[in-house]
Amino acid sequence: MKINWNHLIAFIWALLISVLWLFTMYGCSGQYHYAKAIKKGVRCETITDTIELTRIDSVFVNNEWVKIVTKYDTIIRYNEVFVPKTRYQIKTEYKLKRDTIELLKYQTKIEYKTIKEKYKFPWGWVILAAVILVIILVLKKMFKL
């Protein structure tokens, strides 16, 4: 008995495709993904809002125009979905906050140095004046002036 290799390869290929098709068709459902999202913190809230619409009509009655004002209340409902932040978003926010703290620390350090240099007391001039005063007093004592 001779094996027809083309038929065998075609059969295996068809079997493989059908098994993959079954896996994709009988995979996880939308309900599964919804339950998983709720576990992770997704909230879907229905919000209602009322809008008041005013319509002005004019009607010709007894040879004059009469304005009729009608008001309508419209209720609008829409779903608001709260999606929690991903780990990457939280990590990026933390990094930005940390970088901001480092930047503020560096800026305060520079401000402190500039203020320190601005209000620096002239100790050199005080010491020089004290030395000159001491020399004058010593010379006065020596010559008894």
C-alpha positions in Angstrom: 0.0 0.0 0.0 1.4 3.3 -1.1 1.0 6.5 1.1 -0.2 9.6 -0.7 1.8 12.3 1.1 -0.1 15.2 -0.4 -3.4 13.9 1.0 -1.8 13.2 4.4 -0.3 16.7 4.6 -3.7 18.3 3.5 -5.5 16.2 6.2 -3.1 17.2 9.0 -3.3 20.8 7.9 -7.2 20.7 7.8 -7.2 19.1 11.3 -4.9 21.7 12.7 -7.0 24.6 11.3 -10.2 23.1 12.6 -8.7 22.6 16.1 -7.5 26.2 16.1 -10.9 27.4 14.9 -12.6 25.5 17.8 -10.2 27.1 20.3 -11.1 30.6 19.0 -14.8 30.0 18.9 -15.1 28.4 22.3 -12.7 30.7 24.1 -13.6 33.2 26.8 -16.8 35.1 26.4 -17.7 38.7 26.9 -19.2 37.9 30.3 -15.9 36.5 31.4 -14.0 39.6 30.3 -16.6 41.9 32.0 -16.4 40.0 35.3 -12.6 40.2 35.1 -12.7 43.9 34.5 -15.0 44.4 37.5 -12.6 42.5 39.7 -9.9 44.9 38.6 -11.9 47.9 39.5 -13.9 49.1 36.5 -17.2 50.8 37.4 -20.0 51.6 35.0 -22.5 54.1 36.3 -25.6 55.3 34.7 -26.0 59.1 35.1 -29.2 60.9 34.4 -29.5 64.6 33.7 -32.5 66.8 33.0 -32.4 69.6 30.4 -35.1 72.1 30.0 -35.8 73.3 26.4 -37.8 76.4 25.7 -39.5 76.9 22.4 -41.1 80.1 21.3 -43.9 80.0 18.7 -45.8 82.9 17.2 -49.3 82.7 16.0 -51.4 85.2 14.2 -54.7 85.7 16.1 -57.2 88.6 15.7 -54.8 90.7 13.4 -51.9 90.5 15.9 -49.0 88.2 16.6 -49.2 86.2 19.8 -46.1 84.5 21.2 -46.6 81.1 22.8 -43.8 79.8 25.1 -43.6 76.1 25.6 -41.1 74.3 27.8 -40.0 70.7 27.5 -38.1 68.7 30.0 -35.7 66.2 28.5 -34.1 63.4 30.5 -30.7 62.3 29.3 -29.2 59.1 30.4 -25.6 58.1 29.7 -23.1 55.6 31.0 -19.9 56.8 32.6 -17.2 54.2 32.8 -14.4 54.6 35.4 -11.3 52.6 34.3 -8.5 52.2 37.0 -5.0 53.2 36.1 -2.6 50.6 34.9 0.6 49.7 36.6 2.6 51.6 34.0 0.5 54.8 34.5 1.0 54.6 38.3 4.8 54.0 37.8 5.1 57.0 35.5 3.2 59.2 37.9 5.4 58.1 40.8 8.5 58.8 38.6 7.2 62.3 37.7 6.5 63.1 41.3 9.9 61.9 42.4 11.6 63.9 39.7 9.6 67.0 40.7 10.7 66.5 44.4 14.4 66.2 43.2 14.0 69.4 41.1 12.4 71.3 44.0 15.2 70.2 46.3 17.8 71.4 43.7 16.0 74.7 43.3 15.8 75.4 47.0 19.5 74.6 47.3 20.3 77.2 44.6 18.0 79.7 46.2 19.7 79.2 49.6 23.1 79.7 48.1 22.1 82.9 46.4 20.5 84.3 49.5 23.5 83.3 51.5 25.8 85.1 49.1 23.5 88.1 49.0 23.4 88.6 52.8 27.0 87.6 53.5 28.5 89.6 56.5 31.8 91.3 55.6 34.0 89.6 58.3 37.2 90.5 56.4 36.6 94.2 56.8 35.7 93.8 60.5 38.9 91.9 61.1 41.0 94.4 59.2 39.5 97.3 61.1 40.1 95.5 64.4 43.8 94.9 63.4 44.3 98.5 62.5 42.7 99.6 65.8 45.0 97.3 67.7 48.0 98.7 65.9 47.0 102.2 66.6 46.5 101.5 70.3 49.8 99.7 70.5 51.6 102.6 68.8 49.8 105.1 71.1 51.0 103.1 74.2 54.5 102.8 72.9 54.9 106.5 72.2 52.6 107.7 75.0 50.7 110.1 72.9 
